[in-house]
Amino acid sequence: MSFPDYFGCNWQALDECINDLDWIKENEYLLIVNNAHYILNSPFVILKEQLFSSFIELLENAKLEWENGRNFDDFPTLPTHFNIVFVTRESEEKFLLKLKKK
């Protein structure tokens, strides 16, 4: 996503950057998550569940924020289309089933 230099490579930084996108300046956004099945490929089962849930929750919240519009301080944003597409291998039914449960 060409995050700015100040991106901190953690959940909070991802949340802040994905809800800002000031450096892109478009009228609508399409986020494509390539190789989405890798989210479920952690060798640690507990981490795998937490990682998936955290990532999906973050994206759901970002979509709602963009679609509803925001009024942060002096920087209001109008409702903006924000769509997400997950690209995964056809054989990764596990990912698709997990996503449907969410």
FIZABA-465473 format. One record per residue (C-alpha): residue in one letter; y, z, x. Coordinates in steps of 0.5 Angstrom, whole numbers, plus 500, padded with zeros to 3 digits. Layout:
AYZX;...
//
This chain:
M500500500;S504500506;F506507505;P513509509;D512512516;Y513519513;F507519509;G503525511;C495523509;N494528504;W493529497;Q500531496;A503526500;L499521496;D501523490;E509523492;C508516495;I505513489;N510516484;D516514488;L514507490;D522506492;W520502498;I517496493;K522495488;E518492482;N518491475;E511493474;Y505495479;L498493480;L494498484;I487495487;V482500490;N478495494;N471498496;A472504491;H464505492;Y466509498;I469514494;L462517493;N459516499;S461522503;P455526506;F457532503;V455533495;I461538494;L466534497;K464527494;E465531487;Q472534489;L474527492;F472523486;S475528481;S482529485;F483521486;I482519479;E486525477;L492523481;L491516479;E491518472;N497522472;A501517476;K499512471;L502516465;E508518469;W510511470;E508509463;N512514460;G518514465;R521519469;N528523469;F528527476;D534529478;D539523478;F533518479;P531517472;T526511472;L524507465;P517506463;T514501468;H507498467;F502501472;N495499472;I489500477;V483496478;F477498482;V473493486;T466495487;R459492489;E455490483;S450494485;E454500485;E453502478;K453510480;F461509481;L462505474;L458511470;K462516474;L468513472;K466512465;K465520464;K472521467;
//
